[in-house]
């Protein structure tokens, strides 16, 4: 775990043993980042920091939906960041936050074993780099939490932008009637849909969490409440953008399906024409053919009449199929 003292002078990396001493200071606040919530981390959260046991239990287990717990002196928020995996699977990278007036604790995970820990730490490391470079000077734990969550929202928005480019390429293939690999194309369509739907779900659920936090967290100062409202706006914007891309992708999919269904209908009509034309030929030849062409002799006049009847019936049925609009 990494312990930092954040003040107007900048951020300083400290030894975890200084946690108690740093909490007694004025003129700044403490940021404790926990990559993996093990037994030692749980003891610190419960015994030293005094967070609610229910919130600490939520931080140790995997949450499949966002969470928010509002207490008289601190706020617990569990969020997810998307990570695109193989085969269109979207991993949920969980980030839990304990926010109080002079303290921010960020807890990562639990993670899927196939996801590297570095991917889960991407946003907090990005914020750490900004702190060390002096580009970020948060004045409160709420401002620092705002920077971390904004980085998650930007990740979601960037992924939506990448998916929008993929959807545009899929649309070009549909409009260009490029059906060289229909199965692979359908897989690409539904993979993009699944990824967009997952990101939209994350964003919309996170927005609901911040709505509740804004309404219930009365201890949050005015500046912190304004930051929470801005995070709500960011997530709502990502949700709306994702939904609009989903609507566009649905239109592309429906166009592709309509064109495919039309091709199938045309093919069925042509098969019906072939069946209608060959039906009398098959019927007459199977019934009468053995009686006019035998081993000893051939009855030429009956054979000519039979062939003429076959041709006539085929032409009549062909004309009838034309009137029906089958070809």
SEPA-680437 format. One record per residue (C-alpha): residue number from 1; residue in one letter; x, y, z. Coordinates in steps of 0.1 Angstrom, whole numbers, plus 5000, padded with zeros to 4 digits. Each point is the difference from the previous one (the first is absolute). Layout:
SITE;NUM;A;X;Y;Z
...
//
This chain:
SITE;1;X;5000;5000;5000
SITE;2;X;5011;5036;4994
SITE;3;X;4995;5028;5025
SITE;4;X;5002;5036;4990
SITE;5;X;4996;5033;5017
SITE;6;X;4983;5025;4977
SITE;7;X;5003;5037;5008
SITE;8;X;5002;5033;4981
SITE;9;X;5037;4995;4997
SITE;10;X;4995;4967;4981
SITE;11;X;4998;4963;5007
SITE;12;X;5026;4981;5020
SITE;13;X;5003;4962;5001
SITE;14;X;5002;4988;5036
SITE;15;X;5006;4967;5019
SITE;16;X;4967;4982;5008
SITE;17;X;5011;5000;5037
SITE;18;X;4995;5038;5000
SITE;19;X;4963;4997;4994
SITE;20;X;4990;5008;5036
SITE;21;X;5023;5030;5002
SITE;22;X;4989;5015;4967
SITE;23;X;4964;4998;5010
SITE;24;X;5008;5024;5029
SITE;25;X;5014;5026;4977
SITE;26;X;4983;5031;4986
SITE;27;X;5005;5018;4967
SITE;28;X;4994;4970;4978
SITE;29;X;4985;4965;4998
SITE;30;X;5010;4964;4997
SITE;31;X;4996;4977;4969
SITE;32;X;5004;4963;5006
SITE;33;X;5000;4979;4968
SITE;34;X;4996;4962;5006
SITE;35;X;5006;4979;4969
SITE;36;X;4988;4967;5016
SITE;37;X;4977;5000;5031
SITE;38;X;5015;4972;5021
SITE;39;X;4997;4993;5037
SITE;40;X;5025;5028;5010
SITE;41;X;4982;5025;4979
SITE;42;X;4967;4990;5015
SITE;43;X;5014;5004;5035
SITE;44;X;5011;5036;4991
SITE;45;X;4966;5009;4986
SITE;46;X;4982;4987;5030
SITE;47;X;5023;5006;5030
SITE;48;X;5020;5030;4990
SITE;49;X;4977;5019;4977
SITE;50;X;4967;4990;5016
SITE;51;X;4980;4994;4969
SITE;52;X;4967;4982;5002
SITE;53;X;5004;4961;4999
SITE;54;X;4973;4997;4973
SITE;55;X;5019;5023;4977
SITE;56;X;5033;4982;5007
SITE;57;X;4984;4967;4992
SITE;58;X;4987;5015;4967
SITE;59;X;5036;5011;4992
SITE;60;X;5014;4964;5005
SITE;61;X;4975;4982;4978
SITE;62;X;4992;5004;4964
SITE;63;X;4971;5023;4993
SITE;64;X;4982;4994;4967
SITE;65;X;4981;5033;5002
SITE;66;X;5011;5034;5014
SITE;67;X;4995;5006;5037
SITE;68;X;4996;5031;5022
SITE;69;X;4999;5001;5038
SITE;70;X;4994;5033;5017
SITE;71;X;5011;5004;5036
SITE;72;X;5001;5031;5023
SITE;73;X;5037;5006;4995
SITE;74;X;5010;4982;4968
SITE;75;X;4988;4987;4967
SITE;76;X;5006;4966;4984
SITE;77;X;4997;4997;4962
SITE;78;X;5007;4969;4978
SITE;79;X;5004;5007;4963
SITE;80;X;5011;4980;4969
SITE;81;X;5023;5008;4971
SITE;82;X;4997;4980;4968
SITE;83;X;5029;4980;4986
SITE;84;X;4995;4983;4966
SITE;85;X;5011;4964;5000
SITE;86;X;5002;4972;4974
SITE;87;X;4969;4990;4981
SITE;88;X;4982;5032;5008
SITE;89;X;4999;4993;5037
SITE;90;X;5000;5031;5021
SITE;91;X;5017;4997;5034
SITE;92;X;4987;5020;5030
SITE;93;X;5029;5018;5018
SITE;94;X;4987;5009;5034
SITE;95;X;5012;5031;5018
SITE;96;X;4987;5006;5036
SITE;97;X;5003;5034;5017
SITE;98;X;4997;5010;5036
SITE;99;X;4997;5038;5001
SITE;100;X;4999;5022;5031
SITE;101;X;5009;5035;5009
SITE;102;X;5037;4994;5003
SITE;103;X;5006;4966;4985
SITE;104;X;4996;4981;4967
SITE;105;X;5005;4963;4998
SITE;106;X;4999;4982;4966
SITE;107;X;4998;4962;4999
SITE;108;X;5004;4981;4967
SITE;109;X;4985;4966;4992
SITE;110;X;4993;4972;5003
SITE;111;X;5011;4993;4965
SITE;112;X;4995;4973;4974
SITE;113;X;5033;4980;5000
SITE;114;X;5005;5006;4963
SITE;115;X;5000;5038;5005
SITE;116;X;5034;5015;5009
SITE;117;X;5001;5021;5032
SITE;118;X;5016;5029;4980
SITE;119;X;4967;5004;4981
SITE;120;X;4981;5004;5032
SITE;121;X;5025;5026;5013
SITE;122;X;5000;5021;4968
SITE;123;X;4978;5028;5012
SITE;124;X;5016;5004;5034
SITE;125;X;5035;4999;4985
SITE;126;X;4989;5026;4975
SITE;127;X;4988;5023;5028
SITE;128;X;5032;4993;5020
SITE;129;X;5021;5011;4970
SITE;130;X;4980;5032;4998
SITE;131;X;5005;5006;5037
SITE;132;X;5038;4994;4998
SITE;133;X;5003;5023;4970
SITE;134;X;4981;5028;5017
SITE;135;X;4972;5000;4974
SITE;136;X;4974;4990;5026
SITE;137;X;4996;5018;5034
SITE;138;X;4969;4986;5017
SITE;139;X;4988;5019;5030
SITE;140;X;4979;4972;5015
SITE;141;X;4995;4962;4998
SITE;142;X;4969;5007;4979
SITE;143;X;5021;5019;4975
SITE;144;X;5025;4971;4998
SITE;145;X;4972;4974;4997
SITE;146;X;4985;5022;4973
SITE;147;X;5032;4998;4980
SITE;148;X;5002;4962;5003
SITE;149;X;4963;4994;4990
SITE;150;X;5003;5025;4972
SITE;151;X;5029;4979;4986
SITE;152;X;4976;4970;5001
SITE;153;X;4973;5019;4981
SITE;154;X;5025;5012;4974
SITE;155;X;5011;4963;4995
SITE;156;X;4964;4991;4994
SITE;157;X;4995;5029;4976
SITE;158;X;5032;4991;4981
SITE;159;X;4988;4964;4996
SITE;160;X;4967;5012;4987
SITE;161;X;5019;5021;4974
SITE;162;X;5020;4969;4990
SITE;163;X;4968;4980;4996
SITE;164;X;4984;5028;4980
SITE;165;X;5028;4997;4975
SITE;166;X;4995;4962;4998
SITE;167;X;4963;5005;4995
SITE;168;X;5007;5024;4972
SITE;169;X;5022;4974;4983
SITE;170;X;4972;4974;5004
SITE;171;X;4976;5024;4984
SITE;172;X;5022;5005;4970
SITE;173;X;5002;4962;4996
SITE;174;X;4962;4998;5001
SITE;175;X;4995;5029;4976
SITE;176;X;5026;4985;4977
SITE;177;X;4983;4966;5001
SITE;178;X;5033;4983;5010
SITE;179;X;4987;4966;5011
SITE;180;X;5032;4980;4994
SITE;181;X;4998;4987;5036
SITE;182;X;4965;5003;5014
SITE;183;X;5007;4981;5032
SITE;184;X;5030;5021;5009
SITE;185;X;4981;5031;4992
SITE;186;X;4971;4990;5022
SITE;187;X;5024;4992;5028
SITE;188;X;5016;5035;4996
SITE;189;X;4965;5016;5001
SITE;190;X;4989;4983;5032
SITE;191;X;5034;5004;5017
SITE;192;X;4999;5037;4995
SITE;193;X;4964;5000;5013
SITE;194;X;5010;4981;5031
SITE;195;X;5029;5023;5008
SITE;196;X;4979;5032;4995
SITE;197;X;4972;4985;5021
SITE;198;X;5024;4992;5028
SITE;199;X;5015;5035;5001
SITE;200;X;4966;5016;4999
SITE;201;X;4989;4978;5029
SITE;202;X;5031;5010;5020
SITE;203;X;4994;5036;4994
SITE;204;X;4963;5001;5007
SITE;205;X;5004;4980;5032
SITE;206;X;5029;5022;5012
SITE;207;X;4978;5031;4993
SITE;208;X;4973;4985;5022
SITE;209;X;5025;4995;5028
SITE;210;X;5011;5037;4999
SITE;211;X;4964;5011;5000
SITE;212;X;4995;4983;5033
SITE;213;X;5033;5012;5014
SITE;214;X;4991;5036;4992
SITE;215;X;4966;4996;5016
SITE;216;X;5012;4983;5032
SITE;217;X;5035;5011;5008
SITE;218;X;4992;5031;5020
SITE;219;X;5035;5003;5015
SITE;220;X;5016;5007;4966
SITE;221;X;5010;5037;4997
SITE;222;X;4986;5021;4972
SITE;223;X;5031;4997;4979
SITE;224;X;4999;4962;5003
SITE;225;X;4964;4999;4992
SITE;226;X;5006;5020;4968
SITE;227;X;5027;4974;4990
SITE;228;X;4976;4971;5006
SITE;229;X;4974;5017;4978
SITE;230;X;5026;5004;4973
SITE;231;X;5009;4963;5002
SITE;232;X;4962;4992;4997
SITE;233;X;5000;5022;4968
SITE;234;X;5030;4982;4986
SITE;235;X;4985;4966;5005
SITE;236;X;4966;5010;4986
SITE;237;X;5018;5014;4969
SITE;238;X;5019;4967;4995
SITE;239;X;4967;4981;5004
SITE;240;X;4982;5022;4974
SITE;241;X;5029;4998;4975
SITE;242;X;5001;4962;5004
SITE;243;X;4963;4997;4995
SITE;244;X;5001;5021;4968
SITE;245;X;5028;4977;4987
SITE;246;X;4979;4970;5009
SITE;247;X;4970;5015;4981
SITE;248;X;5022;5006;4970
SITE;249;X;5014;4965;5002
SITE;250;X;4965;4986;5002
SITE;251;X;4991;5018;4968
SITE;252;X;5031;4985;4983
SITE;253;X;4990;4966;5012
SITE;254;X;4964;5003;4989
SITE;255;X;5011;5012;4965
SITE;256;X;5023;4970;4997
SITE;257;X;4972;4976;5011
SITE;258;X;4975;5016;4977
SITE;259;X;5023;4996;4970
SITE;260;X;5008;4964;5010
SITE;261;X;4963;4992;5004
SITE;262;X;4993;5015;4966
SITE;263;X;5027;4978;4984
SITE;264;X;4985;4970;5017
SITE;265;X;4965;5009;4987
SITE;266;X;5013;5005;4964
SITE;267;X;5018;4966;5002
SITE;268;X;4968;4983;5013
SITE;269;X;4980;5016;4971
SITE;270;X;5025;4987;4974
SITE;271;X;4999;4966;5015
SITE;272;X;4962;5001;4998
SITE;273;X;5003;5009;4963
SITE;274;X;5023;4971;4994
SITE;275;X;4977;4977;5018
SITE;276;X;4969;5013;4981
SITE;277;X;5017;4996;4966
SITE;278;X;5015;4965;5006
SITE;279;X;4969;4986;5017
SITE;280;X;4980;4991;4969
SITE;281;X;5031;4987;4983
SITE;282;X;5007;4977;5029
SITE;283;X;4964;4989;5003
SITE;284;X;4994;4992;4964
SITE;285;X;5034;4983;4994
SITE;286;X;4996;4978;5031
SITE;287;X;4964;4990;4991
SITE;288;X;5001;4997;4962
SITE;289;X;5037;4997;4992
SITE;290;X;5002;4963;5006
SITE;291;X;4971;4993;4976
SITE;292;X;5014;5019;4970
SITE;293;X;5037;4991;5002
SITE;294;X;5006;4963;5005
SITE;295;X;5028;4976;4992
SITE;296;X;4984;4985;4968
SITE;297;X;4987;5032;4984
SITE;298;X;4993;5037;5004
SITE;299;X;4965;5015;4994
SITE;300;X;5011;5031;4983
SITE;301;X;4967;5018;4996
SITE;302;X;4989;4995;5036
SITE;303;X;5036;5011;5010
SITE;304;X;4997;5032;4979
SITE;305;X;4966;5008;5015
SITE;306;X;5014;4993;5035
SITE;307;X;5029;5023;4995
SITE;308;X;4978;5027;4986
SITE;309;X;4977;4997;5030
SITE;310;X;5030;5003;5023
SITE;311;X;5012;5032;4983
SITE;312;X;4966;5015;4998
SITE;313;X;4993;4994;5037
SITE;314;X;5034;5013;5010
SITE;315;X;4994;5032;4979
SITE;316;X;4965;5005;5015
SITE;317;X;5014;4996;5036
SITE;318;X;5029;5023;4992
SITE;319;X;4976;5027;4988
SITE;320;X;4979;4994;5031
SITE;321;X;5030;5004;5022
SITE;322;X;5009;5032;4982
SITE;323;X;4965;5014;5007
SITE;324;X;5004;4991;5037
SITE;325;X;5032;5021;5000
SITE;326;X;5023;4972;5009
SITE;327;X;5026;5010;4975
//
